[in-house]
């Protein structure tokens, strides 16, 4: 793996964080929090958002 060009993965990682923010909002979770978490965890955050149950905010 050539680490001389780390910018190569940046746009994809950022796009994934945006998608995760939208997914999180649809599941009743905080959009901004999950965006930031996704910048750190990437695909792991996507997995967590998809697997965890929807938050019931009506209570």
N, C-alpha and C positions, 0 to 999 in steps of 0.2 A: 504494500500500500504506500503510495506516494503522499507524504504529508506536506509537501512543499506548496500545495494548492488547497488549503483548507476552505477557501471560499466556495469551492465546488458543491459542498453539501448545505451551505447556509440558506439559499433560497427555498430548497425543498423542506428543510427543517422548519423554517418560518411559516411556509404554507401549511404544513401539517399542524402547527400550533394554532393557526387561524381556523382550520377545519375542526380541531378539537374544541376550540372555544364555542363554536356553533353547536357541536354535539352536546357539550356540557350544558349549554343553555336549554336545549331541548329536553334534557333530562332533569331540569330544575336545579341545576348547580350554577355556581358563580362563573360567569364567562371570563372575567379578568383573571381570577385565581387559576383557572385551568389553562388559560393561555400561557401564563408565566410558568406553571408547572410543566406544560408541554414543551416549552423551550428547553427545559432541563432533561426531561424524561423521554420526549419524542414518542415513539411507537408504544412504549410501555404505558404512557398516559392514555393513548387511544384505547388500548386494551381495557384499562380500568374503567374508562367512561362507558364503554360498550357493555361490559360485564355487570357493573353495579346497577342496582335497581334505581328506578326513577324516584326522586325525592318528592314527597307529598308536602307541598307548601300551604295547603288549605287549613292546617290545624293552627 
